Amino acid sequence: MQKFTLLLLSLVLLAPLGIDLYLPTLPQIALGLDTPVSNIQATIPLFLLVMGVGQLITGPLVDNFGRKPIALIGLALYILGSVVAATAAIWPIFLLARLIQGCAVCCTAVVAFSGVRDRLSGDDAARAYGFLNGALNIVPALAPLLGGLLADAFGWRAPFWFLSAYGLLIALIVIVWLPETRPAHTLRVAGLPLRQYAGILCQPRFLAFAFANAGALGMVLTYVSLAPQVLMTEDALTPIQFSFAFGANGLWIMLVSAFVNKTIRKAGRPFCLAMGFVAMLLGALLLTGGQMLPTAWQTHWALYMLPVAVSVAGLAFTVGPATSYALEPYQQQAGVAAALQGFIQMAGGAAGSLLMVALPIAEKSALALMMLAGAALALIAWRCSKKMHGTLTAL
């Protein structure tokens, strides 16, 4: 079973690698394609937006046609998108490549988590989900460093050639070793379950918690999109220095997440949502306050990364409790509710990030504004949680 879990992990990693590996090269890509860096920044939330929308479509597909065929289609799209990105000579072609990659990870992510549900249950499934999600936390800490080293040695196209090779390797592994895990009694879905989606969307409680997740993710996406411009162009960090700074923040999120899991047992979910609100609000205030200091100080990387560290702690406090609150009433519709929650989180967060990146304001001001939006949505979720009953001992 360990081999099976590792196979699923290889599929899960396609999404974070597609986001984090090329971050240190954003200014170089903009220069190489002769386009504003804001265009390259926008490809990150667009990637997540496509992935979020795709969850509503690929969920029924894996039930109708099986896990393995959809995984192979996703891997073929991932390889194609990576090759197109690596060979792009103009901005529209690069954008097309990123959209293709976003479509690809819709397939592979759904297959990976469906596979756990198919083969494992109880404590075994919980450990598998924990293993997969733990890997998702490690990749943002390590992938930028690998991408920076590849770009430093071979240029900005090298990370995308790496993604092409990785996708090809995983495709071969899937063909040879990944079994078809769809249960024989799986019910086929005729189109999208629109009636179930509509019924869940009519519930204010579900929307409050789902949009709290979207606000927190939007804040992180805005930070990820703007960090290369702020840290490497304004603050003059090298790609390698940027990779270490970005990776340290990824490790920080892991530590805070472990702390949050213990805090839930002792203080409860409403307290964690309140802490999420406070952390994002404090991050916005610190980032705004730093812009009021003398101009010579404003280009120090710490004035950007310290408020970010405070604010991303708010993400860790918010996402777990909000997700559990959102899905609790839907034991008989868990799959549909989870797909809809994931769609709102990813598509809503990506849309918010795209809006902030597009605003004609400074990068730090855009991030501070998104932090405030995330704090406001966490506050609404906290107030809603005060009306809820029940307990949760761990995530």
Rosetta blueprint (number, residue, H / E / L):
1 M L
2 Q H
3 K H
4 F H
5 T H
6 L H
7 L H
8 L H
9 L H
10 S H
11 L H
12 V H
13 L L
14 L H
15 A H
16 P H
17 L H
18 G H
19 I H
20 D H
21 L L
22 Y L
23 L H
24 P H
25 T H
26 L H
27 P H
28 Q H
29 I H
30 A H
31 L H
32 G H
33 L L
34 D L
35 T L
36 P L
37 V H
38 S H
39 N H
40 I H
41 Q H
42 A H
43 T H
44 I H
45 P H
46 L H
47 F H
48 L H
49 L H
50 V H
51 M H
52 G H
53 V H
54 G H
55 Q H
56 L H
57 I H
58 T H
59 G H
60 P H
61 L H
62 V H
63 D H
64 N H
65 F H
66 G L
67 R H
68 K H
69 P H
70 I H
71 A H
72 L H
73 I H
74 G H
75 L H
76 A H
77 L H
78 Y H
79 I H
80 L H
81 G H
82 S H
83 V H
84 V H
85 A H
86 A H
87 T H
88 A L
89 A L
90 I L
91 W H
92 P H
93 I H
94 F H
95 L H
96 L H
97 A H
98 R H
99 L H
100 I H
101 Q H
102 G H
103 C H
104 A H
105 V H
106 C H
107 C H
108 T H
109 A H
110 V H
111 V H
112 A H
113 F H
114 S H
115 G H
116 V H
117 R H
118 D H
119 R H
120 L L
121 S L
122 G H
123 D H
124 D H
125 A H
126 A H
127 R H
128 A H
129 Y H
130 G H
131 F H
132 L H
133 N H
134 G H
135 A H
136 L H
137 N H
138 I H
139 V H
140 P H
141 A H
142 L H
143 A H
144 P H
145 L H
146 L H
147 G H
148 G H
149 L H
150 L H
151 A H
152 D H
153 A H
154 F H
155 G L
156 W L
157 R L
158 A H
159 P H
160 F H
161 W H
162 F H
163 L H
164 S H
165 A H
166 Y H
167 G H
168 L H
169 L H
170 I H
171 A H
172 L H
173 I H
174 V H
175 I H
176 V H
177 W H
178 L L
179 P L
180 E L
181 T L
182 R L
183 P L
184 A L
185 H L
186 T L
187 L L
188 R L
189 V L
190 A L
191 G L
192 L L
193 P L
194 L H
195 R H
196 Q H
197 Y H
198 A H
199 G H
200 I H
201 L H
202 C L
203 Q L
204 P H
205 R H
206 F H
207 L H
208 A H
209 F H
210 A H
211 F H
212 A H
213 N H
214 A H
215 G H
216 A H
217 L H
218 G H
219 M H
220 V H
221 L H
222 T H
223 Y H
224 V H
225 S H
226 L H
227 A H
228 P H
229 Q H
230 V H
231 L H
232 M H
233 T H
234 E H
235 D L
236 A L
237 L L
238 T L
239 P H
240 I H
241 Q H
242 F H
243 S H
244 F H
245 A H
246 F H
247 G H
248 A H
249 N H
250 G H
251 L H
252 W H
253 I H
254 M H
255 L H
256 V H
257 S H
258 A H
259 F H
260 V H
261 N H
262 K H
263 T H
264 I H
265 R H
266 K H
267 A H
268 G L
269 R H
270 P H
271 F H
272 C H
273 L H
274 A H
275 M H
276 G H
277 F H
278 V H
279 A H
280 M H
281 L H
282 L H
283 G H
284 A H
285 L H
286 L H
287 L H
288 T H
289 G H
290 G H
291 Q L
292 M L
293 L L
294 P L
295 T L
296 A L
297 W L
298 Q L
299 T L
300 H L
301 W L
302 A H
303 L H
304 Y H
305 M H
306 L H
307 P H
308 V H
309 A H
310 V H
311 S H
312 V H
313 A H
314 G H
315 L H
316 A H
317 F H
318 T H
319 V H
320 G H
321 P H
322 A H
323 T H
324 S H
325 Y H
326 A H
327 L H
328 E L
329 P L
330 Y L
331 Q H
332 Q H
333 Q H
334 A H
335 G H
336 V H
337 A H
338 A H
339 A H
340 L H
341 Q H
342 G H
343 F H
344 I H
345 Q H
346 M H
347 A H
348 G H
349 G H
350 A H
351 A H
352 G H
353 S H
354 L H
355 L H
356 M H
357 V H
358 A H
359 L L
360 P L
361 I L
362 A L
363 E H
364 K H
365 S H
366 A H
367 L H
368 A H
369 L H
370 M H
371 M H
372 L H
373 A H
374 G H
375 A H
376 A H
377 L H
378 A H
379 L H
380 I H
381 A H
382 W H
383 R H
384 C H
385 S H
386 K L
387 K L
388 M L
389 H L
390 G L
391 T L
392 L L
393 T L
394 A L
395 L L
